[in-house]
Amino acid sequence: MTSFRYRMIMDLRHDLDPEGDTILVLRCPNTQQLVWEPKDAGNKWKRRNYTLRAKLFGSRLMSDMEPDHFDDGNTYEPSPEPIAPTIESSVSSHEVEFRLSSRHLTLASPVFKKMMSGSWKESSPSLDGQVRYELTATEWAANDFLLLMRVIHGRNIQVPLSIDLETLGRISVFVDYYQCQEVTRLAVGLWIDKVGKLPTSYGRECVIWMFVSWVFSYSEIFEKMTELAMKGSEGGLGTIYLPFPPTLLTGLEQKRDHFLDEMFNTLGEVCEDLCKGHRGCNIECSSMLLGSLMKGMYRLKRYGECSAEQAKSAVLSLNSVRLSHDSYCSHLCNLRNLFEPDIERLWCGLGGLKLDEHNGQKTKSADVSSSTLQK
């Protein structure tokens, strides 16, 4: 695998079809980096991803459901033409040239088909009699883009049987942009099976898997990763500059916030019941429990800055003062027993998002079962 990647790095021209009628010039290659930021304010993340999708897809392919305004009052307008995203600057002055087949490109991708209609700025008429189309792209990782072109052009012997998760994440961005899920389905299925076990906690790998599963319609993986994100993210969700649609991010935040609201509503209901004397075995018991709960709730007032999992753990760790009826018998009532069943019920109900509710923006390949993955 190392020599395979090295050969690609050294070559600035790739003839996927030596007699191809299309030249694609990749400018400023290898600018794209998946930079991880563990914490991010919710609106900031939605704005950043909306801007990134606007740069990728332009106004023509942006969903009407994606917001033009966010809670802080700022307005964000998409770029008039789709270009590849600037993710992390390490700009190279080189250009990488690909000789391609327009027939393969247009069959694989409706985006390439539109480009070749001449209405996009990435395409222009060629002055070369042997070349019919001249296309441009910007900032893509050259090796990963070459791999995608090999898949599209049927160069299967040059397609590796396995790639790492980082590469799969970057290729997913290309596939999302060019909308070529169908032609890449078999290769992606092989790669996903060999990437390894799914993460069991929220973090960088979880977010990459969430994007990959969204792009390629792996519903089980998508649901598991969004569940990890909802339970493990602190405040706003972390990001690695992947172009998630804002509606997906909003769905994650709403479910997480609903859990937190319901959990603290449960504490409020217990507090009210203790005040009314509906809980506790006597006035001393209810007063002791009420005082312990109110002090605990005061300490938890900053719950919005922690994850749902941390908030749940903090609530279930609330302690009450122990009363004893005599020196030999400890009082059995305690604070945790009053709300733990309801908190656990809410936690079990905090499942991941359903893929079919968040993949309507573009046409994808049919849903693929993830039962063959290592759990």
SULQUIHU-V368519 format. One record per residue. PHI is phi in degrees with one decimal (999 if undefined). OMEGA is omega in radians with two decimals (none if undefined). NEAR is the number of other C-alpha atoms within 12 Angstrom. Layout:
phi:PHI omega:OMEGA near:NEAR
phi:PHI omega:OMEGA near:NEAR
This chain:
phi:999 omega:-3.14 near:14
phi:-62.0 omega:-3.13 near:10
phi:-65.5 omega:3.11 near:10
phi:-59.7 omega:-3.12 near:19
phi:-69.9 omega:-3.12 near:21
phi:-65.2 omega:3.13 near:12
phi:-61.8 omega:-3.14 near:17
phi:-69.5 omega:-3.12 near:24
phi:-62.7 omega:-3.03 near:24
phi:-78.1 omega:-3.02 near:15
phi:-101.4 omega:3.14 near:19
phi:-104.5 omega:3.04 near:24
phi:-141.3 omega:-3.12 near:25
phi:-131.5 omega:3.12 near:30
phi:-99.5 omega:3.08 near:25
phi:-69.1 omega:3.01 near:32
phi:-135.4 omega:-3.08 near:26
phi:-55.9 omega:3.11 near:17
phi:-107.4 omega:-3.09 near:17
phi:-65.2 omega:-3.10 near:25
phi:-102.5 omega:-3.07 near:29
phi:-132.9 omega:3.01 near:38
phi:-113.6 omega:3.05 near:37
phi:-114.0 omega:3.13 near:41
phi:-104.6 omega:3.10 near:31
phi:-94.3 omega:-3.10 near:35
phi:-95.6 omega:-3.13 near:29
phi:47.4 omega:-3.07 near:28
phi:-68.6 omega:3.02 near:35
phi:64.7 omega:3.05 near:33
phi:-84.5 omega:-3.02 near:29
phi:-75.2 omega:3.05 near:35
phi:-133.6 omega:3.10 near:27
phi:-86.8 omega:-3.06 near:32
phi:-88.3 omega:-3.05 near:23
phi:-91.1 omega:3.00 near:22
phi:-123.5 omega:-3.01 near:20
phi:-60.1 omega:-3.10 near:25
phi:-121.4 omega:3.12 near:24
phi:-160.7 omega:3.08 near:24
phi:-63.0 omega:-3.03 near:25
phi:-56.3 omega:-3.11 near:32
phi:-64.5 omega:3.13 near:26
phi:-62.0 omega:3.13 near:27
phi:-66.0 omega:3.13 near:34
phi:-62.9 omega:3.13 near:39
phi:-63.4 omega:-3.09 near:36
phi:-62.8 omega:-3.12 near:32
phi:-72.5 omega:3.06 near:37
phi:-64.4 omega:3.12 near:40
phi:-62.6 omega:3.14 near:39
phi:-64.9 omega:3.11 near:33
phi:-67.5 omega:3.09 near:41
phi:-64.9 omega:3.09 near:35
phi:-66.1 omega:-3.12 near:29
phi:-69.9 omega:-2.92 near:39
phi:-105.0 omega:-3.11 near:36
phi:70.9 omega:-3.05 near:26
phi:-67.1 omega:-3.04 near:24
phi:-72.6 omega:-3.07 near:21
phi:-107.7 omega:3.12 near:29
phi:-75.7 omega:-3.14 near:33
phi:-69.7 omega:3.06 near:23
phi:-66.1 omega:-3.12 near:14
phi:-81.3 omega:-3.10 near:17
phi:-80.5 omega:-2.96 near:30
phi:-72.5 omega:3.02 near:29
phi:-93.1 omega:-3.08 near:24
phi:-129.6 omega:3.11 near:20
phi:-123.9 omega:-2.95 near:23
phi:-61.8 omega:-3.08 near:16
phi:-86.3 omega:3.05 near:14
phi:88.5 omega:3.14 near:11
phi:-77.6 omega:3.13 near:13
phi:-110.3 omega:-3.11 near:14
phi:-126.5 omega:-3.13 near:25
phi:-105.6 omega:3.13 near:23
phi:-70.1 omega:3.06 near:29
phi:-64.8 omega:-3.09 near:22
phi:-68.1 omega:-3.13 near:20
phi:-129.9 omega:-3.13 near:24
phi:-76.8 omega:3.02 near:33
phi:-136.0 omega:3.13 near:34
phi:-72.8 omega:-2.98 near:38
phi:-81.4 omega:2.93 near:39
phi:-89.5 omega:-3.03 near:32
phi:-113.1 omega:3.08 near:32
phi:-151.3 omega:-2.96 near:21
phi:-79.5 omega:2.93 near:17
phi:-148.5 omega:-2.84 near:17
phi:-64.3 omega:3.05 near:20
phi:-102.8 omega:3.13 near:19
phi:-82.8 omega:-3.10 near:15
phi:-76.6 omega:2.94 near:22
phi:-121.5 omega:3.11 near:27
phi:-109.7 omega:-3.05 near:34
phi:-111.0 omega:3.13 near:30
phi:-122.0 omega:3.01 near:40
phi:-97.6 omega:-2.92 near:34
phi:-130.8 omega:3.10 near:36
phi:-104.1 omega:3.13 near:34
phi:-63.2 omega:3.14 near:36
phi:-63.4 omega:3.11 near:22
phi:-63.5 omega:-3.08 near:27
phi:-64.2 omega:-3.08 near:37
phi:-72.1 omega:3.06 near:25
phi:-70.0 omega:-3.07 near:22
phi:-82.4 omega:-2.93 near:31
phi:-141.9 omega:3.03 near:32
phi:-65.5 omega:3.11 near:28
phi:-70.8 omega:3.05 near:36
phi:-60.5 omega:3.13 near:37
phi:-61.3 omega:3.11 near:26
phi:-68.6 omega:3.10 near:26
phi:-57.3 omega:-3.06 near:31
phi:-78.0 omega:3.02 near:32
phi:-77.5 omega:3.08 near:21
phi:90.3 omega:-3.09 near:19
phi:-91.5 omega:3.14 near:19
phi:-107.7 omega:-3.09 near:26
phi:-73.6 omega:3.09 near:21
phi:-72.4 omega:-3.10 near:29
phi:-118.4 omega:3.09 near:29
phi:-154.8 omega:3.11 near:23
phi:-62.5 omega:-3.12 near:24
phi:-90.5 omega:3.05 near:18
phi:-89.6 omega:3.11 near:13
phi:-84.6 omega:-3.10 near:13
phi:-62.4 omega:-3.13 near:12
phi:-87.4 omega:-3.09 near:17
phi:-114.6 omega:-3.09 near:24
phi:-90.8 omega:-3.08 near:26
phi:-128.0 omega:2.98 near:34
phi:-125.0 omega:-3.11 near:35
phi:-116.8 omega:3.04 near:39
phi:-130.5 omega:2.99 near:32
phi:-139.3 omega:-3.04 near:37
phi:-135.1 omega:2.89 near:35
phi:78.1 omega:3.11 near:35
phi:-59.5 omega:2.98 near:43
phi:-70.5 omega:-2.97 near:41
phi:-60.8 omega:-3.12 near:41
phi:-62.2 omega:-3.10 near:36
phi:-71.4 omega:3.09 near:35
phi:-66.3 omega:3.07 near:40
phi:-60.2 omega:3.12 near:41
phi:-61.5 omega:3.10 near:40
phi:-62.3 omega:3.14 near:43
phi:-64.5 omega:3.08 near:38
phi:-65.3 omega:3.08 near:31
phi:-64.4 omega:-3.10 near:32
phi:-62.8 omega:-3.09 near:37
phi:-91.3 omega:3.07 near:32
phi:71.5 omega:3.09 near:23
phi:-84.4 omega:-2.95 near:20
phi:-64.7 omega:-3.11 near:18
phi:-67.7 omega:3.12 near:13
phi:-97.8 omega:3.12 near:23
phi:-98.9 omega:-3.12 near:29
phi:-65.9 omega:3.14 near:27
phi:-80.0 omega:3.13 near:21
phi:-148.4 omega:3.05 near:22
phi:-139.3 omega:3.13 near:29
phi:-83.7 omega:-3.05 near:24
phi:-64.9 omega:3.12 near:31
phi:-60.8 omega:3.13 near:31
phi:-63.7 omega:3.12 near:34
phi:-60.7 omega:3.11 near:41
phi:-63.7 omega:3.14 near:40
phi:-67.3 omega:3.11 near:41
phi:-63.8 omega:3.10 near:42
phi:-62.0 omega:3.08 near:40
phi:-63.8 omega:3.11 near:42
phi:-60.9 omega:-3.08 near:42
phi:-64.1 omega:3.09 near:42
phi:-62.1 omega:-3.12 near:41
phi:-67.9 omega:-3.08 near:39
phi:-86.3 omega:3.10 near:39
phi:55.3 omega:-3.09 near:36
phi:-117.8 omega:-3.14 near:36
phi:-63.3 omega:-3.03 near:40
phi:-64.9 omega:-3.06 near:28
phi:-71.2 omega:-3.12 near:30
phi:-96.8 omega:-2.98 near:36
phi:-58.5 omega:-3.09 near:30
phi:-65.3 omega:-3.14 near:23
phi:-62.8 omega:-3.13 near:31
phi:-64.0 omega:3.10 near:39
phi:-59.8 omega:3.09 near:31
phi:-64.5 omega:-3.10 near:22
phi:-63.9 omega:-3.11 near:27
phi:-63.2 omega:3.14 near:37
phi:-62.6 omega:-3.04 near:27
phi:-106.8 omega:-3.14 near:21
phi:-67.2 omega:3.14 near:25
phi:128.1 omega:-3.10 near:19
phi:-67.7 omega:3.05 near:19
phi:-71.2 omega:3.08 near:32
phi:-66.0 omega:3.12 near:26
phi:-110.4 omega:3.09 near:22
phi:-143.0 omega:-3.10 near:22
phi:-72.2 omega:3.11 near:31
phi:170.7 omega:-3.08 near:29
phi:-56.0 omega:-3.11 near:33
phi:-63.0 omega:3.12 near:34
phi:-59.6 omega:-3.10 near:38
phi:-68.1 omega:3.09 near:44
phi:-62.6 omega:3.12 near:40
phi:-62.0 omega:3.14 near:44
phi:-62.1 omega:3.13 near:47
phi:-70.0 omega:3.14 near:44
phi:-58.0 omega:-3.10 near:43
phi:-68.2 omega:3.07 near:46
phi:-68.9 omega:-3.11 near:45
phi:-64.4 omega:-3.02 near:48
phi:-100.2 omega:3.02 near:44
phi:62.1 omega:2.99 near:37
phi:-95.0 omega:-2.93 near:36
phi:-65.4 omega:-3.11 near:32
phi:-65.4 omega:3.12 near:31
phi:-64.2 omega:3.14 near:40
phi:-58.2 omega:-3.12 near:39
phi:-64.9 omega:3.13 near:31
phi:-66.9 omega:-3.09 near:32
phi:-71.1 omega:3.10 near:38
phi:-69.0 omega:3.06 near:44
phi:-65.3 omega:3.09 near:35
phi:-60.9 omega:-3.13 near:35
phi:-65.9 omega:-3.14 near:46
phi:-65.6 omega:-3.08 near:45
phi:-83.7 omega:-3.00 near:41
phi:-106.6 omega:-3.10 near:35
phi:-76.5 omega:-3.13 near:38
phi:-101.5 omega:-3.12 near:32
phi:61.4 omega:3.03 near:32
phi:-72.9 omega:-3.14 near:32
phi:-76.4 omega:3.05 near:44
phi:-69.0 omega:-3.09 near:36
phi:-145.1 omega:2.97 near:37
phi:-124.6 omega:3.03 near:35
phi:61.1 omega:2.99 near:37
phi:-92.6 omega:-3.00 near:47
phi:-80.2 omega:3.02 near:44
phi:-66.8 omega:3.03 near:42
phi:-70.6 omega:-3.13 near:39
phi:-57.2 omega:3.13 near:36
phi:-63.9 omega:3.09 near:32
phi:-68.5 omega:3.14 near:39
phi:-63.8 omega:3.11 near:38
phi:-63.6 omega:3.11 near:33
phi:-61.1 omega:3.09 near:28
phi:-61.3 omega:-3.09 near:40
phi:-65.0 omega:-3.10 near:38
phi:-65.3 omega:3.13 near:22
phi:-67.4 omega:3.11 near:28
phi:-63.5 omega:-3.12 near:41
phi:-65.2 omega:3.11 near:29
phi:-64.3 omega:3.09 near:23
phi:-60.8 omega:-3.13 near:33
phi:-61.8 omega:3.13 near:37
phi:-63.0 omega:-3.12 near:22
phi:-66.4 omega:3.13 near:27
phi:-63.9 omega:-3.13 near:36
phi:-78.4 omega:2.97 near:34
phi:-65.1 omega:3.09 near:19
phi:-61.4 omega:3.09 near:28
phi:-62.5 omega:3.12 near:37
phi:-64.0 omega:3.12 near:22
phi:-66.6 omega:3.10 near:21
phi:-63.7 omega:3.12 near:33
phi:-60.8 omega:3.14 near:31
phi:-65.3 omega:3.13 near:21
phi:-63.4 omega:3.12 near:21
phi:-66.7 omega:3.11 near:29
phi:-62.5 omega:-3.11 near:24
phi:-84.3 omega:-3.14 near:16
phi:79.2 omega:3.13 near:20
phi:-82.1 omega:3.11 near:20
phi:-125.4 omega:-3.12 near:27
phi:90.3 omega:-3.03 near:27
phi:-87.5 omega:3.08 near:19
phi:-161.9 omega:-3.08 near:19
phi:-64.3 omega:3.11 near:16
phi:-64.6 omega:-3.12 near:22
phi:-63.9 omega:-3.11 near:28
phi:-64.5 omega:3.11 near:33
phi:-66.8 omega:3.11 near:30
phi:-63.2 omega:-3.14 near:30
phi:-66.3 omega:3.14 near:41
phi:-63.8 omega:3.13 near:37
phi:-63.1 omega:3.12 near:24
phi:-63.9 omega:-3.12 near:28
phi:-67.4 omega:-3.11 near:37
phi:-65.4 omega:3.09 near:28
phi:-66.8 omega:3.12 near:21
phi:-65.3 omega:3.14 near:28
phi:-66.1 omega:3.09 near:28
phi:-64.5 omega:3.13 near:18
phi:-69.4 omega:-3.09 near:16
phi:-93.7 omega:-3.01 near:26
phi:-65.5 omega:3.13 near:17
phi:-98.7 omega:-3.07 near:18
phi:-61.8 omega:-3.09 near:27
phi:-64.8 omega:-3.12 near:26
phi:-93.9 omega:3.12 near:23
phi:-118.2 omega:-3.13 near:28
phi:-77.2 omega:3.08 near:31
phi:-61.2 omega:3.12 near:40
phi:-64.8 omega:3.11 near:34
phi:-66.3 omega:3.13 near:24
phi:-63.6 omega:3.11 near:35
phi:-60.9 omega:-3.13 near:37
phi:-61.9 omega:-3.14 near:23
phi:-65.2 omega:3.14 near:27
phi:-65.4 omega:-3.11 near:36
phi:-73.0 omega:3.09 near:30
phi:-92.8 omega:3.11 near:22
phi:-62.3 omega:-3.11 near:30
phi:-114.9 omega:3.06 near:24
phi:-117.4 omega:3.09 near:27
phi:-67.1 omega:-3.13 near:25
phi:-87.6 omega:3.04 near:21
phi:-99.9 omega:3.07 near:24
phi:-126.8 omega:3.10 near:16
phi:-69.2 omega:3.04 near:15
phi:-155.1 omega:-3.04 near:9
phi:-71.6 omega:-3.07 near:8
phi:-112.7 omega:-3.03 near:8
phi:-120.4 omega:3.11 near:10
phi:-83.9 omega:3.12 near:13
phi:-67.2 omega:-3.00 near:23
phi:-85.8 omega:-3.10 near:19
phi:-69.6 omega:3.04 near:26
phi:-146.4 omega:-2.99 near:30
phi:-65.2 omega:-3.03 near:37
phi:-60.4 omega:-3.11 near:30
phi:-64.5 omega:-3.10 near:23
phi:-75.0 omega:-3.06 near:32
phi:-127.8 omega:-3.08 near:31
phi:-58.0 omega:3.14 near:24
phi:-58.8 omega:-3.13 near:17
phi:-69.9 omega:3.13 near:25
phi:-65.2 omega:3.13 near:32
phi:-66.0 omega:3.09 near:23
phi:-64.3 omega:3.11 near:17
phi:-64.3 omega:-3.12 near:27
phi:-65.0 omega:3.12 near:29
phi:-65.5 omega:3.13 near:16
phi:-84.1 omega:-3.13 near:20
phi:-85.8 omega:-3.14 near:33
phi:-89.3 omega:-3.12 near:25
phi:-74.1 omega:3.11 near:31
phi:-74.5 omega:3.07 near:35
phi:-89.3 omega:-3.07 near:27
phi:-60.5 omega:-3.06 near:32
phi:-67.2 omega:3.08 near:23
phi:-92.6 omega:-3.04 near:17
phi:-135.4 omega:3.12 near:34
phi:-124.8 omega:-3.10 near:30
phi:-81.4 omega:-3.04 near:22
phi:-70.2 omega:-3.08 near:28
phi:-138.6 omega:3.10 near:27
phi:-78.7 omega:-3.13 near:26
phi:-123.9 omega:3.04 near:32
phi:-69.6 omega:-3.13 near:28
phi:-60.8 omega:-3.13 near:19
phi:-58.9 omega:-3.07 near:24
phi:-116.8 omega:3.11 near:28
phi:-70.7 omega:3.10 near:18
phi:-106.5 omega:-3.07 near:24
phi:-67.6 omega:-3.12 near:14
phi:-83.4 omega:-3.13 near:18
phi:-75.3 omega:3.03 near:21
phi:-72.4 omega:-3.11 near:15
phi:-94.1 omega:none near:14
